[in-house]
Amino acid sequence: MVRPLGRKNISQDIRKAIVIGFRSGCSKDVLAQQFTCSKRAIENVLKQFRDEGALVERKSPGRPRITSKNVDRNIVRASREDPQRSSTDIQMIVKSPNEVTPSLRTVRRRLQHAGLHGRRPAKKPSISKKNRIARVAWAKAHLHWGRQEWANHVFSDESKFNLFGTDGIKWIRRPVGCRFDPSYQLQTVKHGGGSVMQDNDPKHTSKHIKDWFRRRHVNLLDWPSQSPDLNPIEHLWEHVERQLRGIRASNANQKFDQLQFVWQAIPMSAVIDAKGYPTKY
């Protein structure tokens, strides 16, 4: 949808065209539609012409913008090329001997005006092309499985252990509503620590591991690598966490009782709703 022109955005040439059109017999509604502005803006232009006998271009009040349109475009372009660039990085990129260097606050304002706001990126596994194809094939193969097929399968949740340090916090700039757009995600790779889960990860499919499962007569479900989001238990734990948000426990036993109560109260509809395996958790 095209944004209507406001009073300050109507150029002198358009003002003259409005007066000429009105004198030629065009109605205010037609002029407003033709020039993509409000009827009130048309009336203001015509009123100024009647009162002053001419269209005087008044100087806009307030402090003029320090950046040119070219610098504004370069600021937005620099952020879209690499969403992880900070305002300091962008300031250095757009610096030019022929232009005034914008302040960090100005850079942030230009980005916000373009709809690019600082946000923490969603962390998702870096998925290779081979595994993307495998994920789609797996989803299609199990798309129509029902209760009988899934009854003989058990899913486990995964637990992460940091050997040292913390995960830290990173920021990106992105438009509203694009949190899970791959362009604005923080790609992660496996390192240090680890996770407790048999999800057909390459390091879980060695001959030694396969022999261990074979000796214990454990049948494994085919599972594409780099796909923790396909595990439905992830969504159930998210549901439990949401239900207990804000509810305190005085000790570990009380917390366990709370978890057990919420878990047993999960309706089958919640399990059915999770069959689509959304990847935002």
Secondary structure by P-SEA (a helix, b strand, c coil): cccccccccccaaaaaaaaaaaaacccaaaaaaaacccaaaaaaaaaaaaacccccccccccccccccaaaaaaaaaaaaacccccaaaaaaaacccccccccaaaaaaaaaaacbbbbbbbbbccccaaaaaaaaaaaaaaccccccccccbbbbbbbbbbccccbbbbbbbbcccccccccccbbbbbccccccccccccccccaaaaaaaaaacccccccccccccccaaaaaaaaaaaaacccccccaaaaaaaaaaaaaaccaaaaaaaccccccc
